[in-house]
Each structure stands twice: as C-alpha cells, then as structure tokens.
Amino acid sequence: MTDPRSSSSWSKAFRLFPFLLGLLLLSGFSVSAAAGRADSLEYHDATEFQLIGRGFDDTPTPYCRLPRSLESRTRPPVWSLSRNSAGLAVRFRTASKTIACRWEVTGEVVMSHFAPTGIRGVDLYCLEEGQWRYVNTGKPAGKETTALLVDHMKGEEKEYMLYLPLYDGVARLEIGVEKGALMTAPRVASPRKDKPVVFYGTSITQGGCASRPGMAYPSQLSRMLDRETINLGFSGNGQLDLEVAEALANIDASCFVIDCLPNVNPKQMREKYIRFVEIIRAKHPEVPLVLVETLHYSSMYYDQHMASVISEKNLLLRELYQEMKRKGDRKLYYVSAKGLTGTDLEESVDGVHLTDLGFYRYSQNIYPLLRKLLRR
C-alpha cells in the first residue's frame, strides 16, 4: 500500500499549508482589528435621532410597528410580529470617518431559508447626489452584536440611513462614531416623511427572504419614490384583521397598498376584504388604494393544486375589485401578478419567498403606478 503522505495530493496540500495558514492568521487579525476599532468609538442611542417607517407614536417601544391599543385586541401572532422592526430605519448626519453599530435583538430568530443578515442584521445607506447608496451590512453575531460598518472615510459631513432587522425585534440600538465627531439630525428631508405609502401584507411584504433589510420591497420603493413607507407585513398573518384596518386608517397616508392574498382563503376574502377597504375608505375617501394579486410563485407552474388555489384567489380579487368600482370607488387600483417578479422562475428561495432579485423586480414593476399616483 502506498504511503498517503507521499501521494501527489498530500504533497500539494503540504506545500500550500504555509499560504493557507497565512490567510487564516490575516483573516483573524482583520476581524480582531475591526472589533477593536468598533470598541474604541463613541456610541449614541438611536432613539435620539429621526426614526422613519413608523406609522404610530403610541407603540410599546420605539421599534414596534403597531399601537399599544391593539395588544389586547388583535390576534397574538399579529401582535408578536408587530414587534419585528421591518421597514424601520434611523436617519442621521455625521462627518465621522468611521461608523459602527451595536444592537440587541429580542428573539435571535433563525430560519433555514433566510439569511441571518436579513432576519437580524442592519443596513447602512448614504445619500449621494440625491440618491441613496448602499454602504454595508452589520452581520449579526448573536443576540448582541457590535459591527464596524465603514471605516477610513474622508471625514466629509454626509447623510445616512440605517435599516433595522426584518424578522426580529430590537431591544437596544446604538450608533458609533469617532470620539468628538458630531451626530446630528438630518438636514435633507429624504425620504419625505409627509404622507407615507402604507403597505399591508404577508411575509413577502415584511421582507422574507431578502438578504438584508434594505432589499425588502417597501424599503426599495421608499428610496425609489423618495417617500417614507410603512411596512405592515405580518408573516403568515396578513389575514384582513379588521382592527388592523382601523389602525391603518389612522395613518395620514398618500397611498395604501393591500398585498395580503397569500395569507387568506376565498372564504376570508368574501367575508372581510371589502369591509377592510371600507374601514380605510371611511377616513380616506380620496386616497389611492392599490389591490395586489397573489404572486405567481415559481412552484405553481408544477404544483397543480397551488396553481388552482392562486388562480381562484386572483379571480375572486378581480371580482371584488370590480364590485367596489361599480359602487363608485374612483380611487381604487389593481395590480396583476403576471410578470410582477419576472417570467424565468428565478425570483425565489423556496418557490414562494423572494430573493433580492425577486424583490428588485417587484419594486421595478409596481413603481410606475405608485409614482403616477403620488404625482396626482
């Protein structure tokens, strides 16, 4: 038998060992250096700065998405999901050459098909010549994380936006800058906070399964429209709860988007869909209201039962839409699922939930309608 140590493959591996060891040492040094740099900064509580994406003032914590009054009125899963910080972002201005973040999540949620950076991470964006540009993502390390987001900048005063986790709650959030560097309120009103666009829906609306928070479609549309968006997506629980409609109706919105069909069955649609719209309409008779079909999941092209279910719900939504139009609702709009996330079946992570590609396509395809409605 040949000695494995004398084999060609073993010899190659042995010769590569010093190089591989060097890479490991360098990687460890880089991580250690970044951690040390982040620890040397001065941290500010994020609640001192402007929080966007929040539809209600009377929430239990700054990072909750529904008013306290709904805790005893809505279903427990809806309330629990409202503690996720999807769509929330902190706006600030600084000339610091270094920016870091340390945060604590409430649940340390883990999913097999969803990147931790999307579930529990944070995203930093910078405003450059009127456009929001991605800077970096804070990768979660556990329930508590300190992450260096950017270093070695020029030291010019700039506007920033920090998106919060999509599928976990925030117990504590601090932003770190160089000692002595000022952090102030934004001077540029971007995205505009007057009359936000409100999205009500499901796990897809909430952001599942974006690779990072800034890629959820309501957040992409916020940057594209330069308008604040309110993300009221509740994973598996966008079930036309009428008390949630009452809460939505209290938001002074420029547009409402109802994208909840994946979470409801035809019986729920017949019983509650029109009533849900009427509750909003009672306070917003002239505000555009957009109804969105269930997406054409890639799996439905092979799963005949799923195809039948989706087709039935979309046909029923069209009937309900036409009924409301006949009753005189002139500000009602309809979005077909056809081509909404493309036609090549490459848009999802599991046949249903969208990847960044799916969210990008969704945003690009619904943007023209929303832009037109906001201009009116």
Disulfide bonds with the S-S distance in Angstrom:
none
